[in-house]
Amino acid sequence: MTTPKPRLDLFNDSPRLVSKKCRTSTPTLRPPKPPMKSTKSSRRQRSYHEHHTPDFFSDAPFTNLHEGSFSFGLPSNNNSNNDDEPQNQYCRLFRQFDIISKIGSGDFADVYEAKSQVDGQYYAIKRTTKPFTSNSDRLRKLQEVRNHQLLPPHPNCVRYYDSWEEDGYLYIQTELCKTSLNTILENSEEQRLPERLIWNYLLDLLMAVKHLHDHDLIHMDIKPDNIFISFDGVAKLGDFGLMCSCLDLNSSSLTSISSFTHDLPTDHDDSGIINRSDESIDSIEEGDSKYLASETMQGKFTKAADIFSLGITIFEVASGLELPKHGKVYQKLRHNEIEDLYFNGLSADLIKIIKMMMEEDYTKRPTIDDLLQLEMIRIKTRRPLIIS
């Protein structure tokens, strides 16, 4: 039985304690979520295969920009009507892997721990729960594959290996990790993790964010659910479904690779801001709002948004408090108005860096390189800095 987890309440003299598991309604390991749900697709009454031609699977080839592969439209000759689970005798998942267990399940995908029959290694394989419902639905889901391919391998990012389509389902094969940061927080017997462990995770995640930002990529969804811990204790950033590119911001065109704002009008300015229409704000899921920077709700997406999301994630881990999804406390956090009592027991250095990363004005937030140059970071780096 785990201990109660305090819920953040900045208007009382002390934290209001509630029965721990404000997150008990969610699975302990939620698989990565697709970026947004398509209203248009959800209204369709017929399946994708009932009104689209079979050759659609071959009409949008991807270029393998980095390690990892993709296979299009693999037929399995599977005549089963059971869409809930892949079938042993037909599915590539079972032909090429030994399934150890299902380690995650959600509305959009299931995740399996699997042992490859080819190389004997263990992997995580994500399978969409439902077949593609339309052309746009397929392209939106394939965007996650594209995002993986845009990102070169890095020790602090969950590694992508392979992906394929089969009977309208998408499979993504990635590195298998031991657990997620969210699972650790939910199952911990202590209110907060040891500070030395928090520093290790922070240092790892700073290097992951540096890797993305050095390649002009913005994660846009940093939170405990999307942070994984390897079997040797290294924190790794995962779930790149919402990732977007800020390449060529000063030119007349903007490269956007995120289905987070699929089909939405885009403009930009010389400050490095990606401006989206107000419609994009509505696509943000409520569960993600706890970690979003306030400027993203105004349709402005910059690398600084990742800094805020990582900062408030570390605040949650360090304080042991459940973050609000909305309301007055939610707004106070985004104004960086945090009572000192929520930092009790933390070192001055950790408090300082959290407040720096949660700076309200995104133009004044430190960049990832600014943070890595801080003396408090450099003296605590547990391994050599990894140059992208």
Secondary structure, 3 states (H helix, E strand, C coil): CCCCCEECCCCCCCCEECCCCCCCCCCCCCCCCCCCCCHHHHCCCCCHHHCCCHHHHHCCCCCCCCCCEEEEEECCCCCCCCCCCCCCCCCHHHHHEEEEEEEEECCCEEEEEEEECCCCCEEEEEEECCCCCCHHHHHHHHHHHHHHHHCCCCCCECCEEEEEEECCEEEEEEECCCEEHHHHHHHCCCCCCCHHHHHHHHHHHHHHHHHHHHCCEECCCCCHHHEEECCCCCEEECCCCCCEECCCCCCCCCCCCCHHHCCCCEEECCCCCEEECHHHHHCCCHHHHHHCCHHHHHCEECHHHHHHHHHHHHHHHHHCCECCCCCHHHHHHHCCCCCHHHHCCCCHHHHHHHHHHCCCCCCCCCCHHHHHHCHHHHCCCCCCCCCC
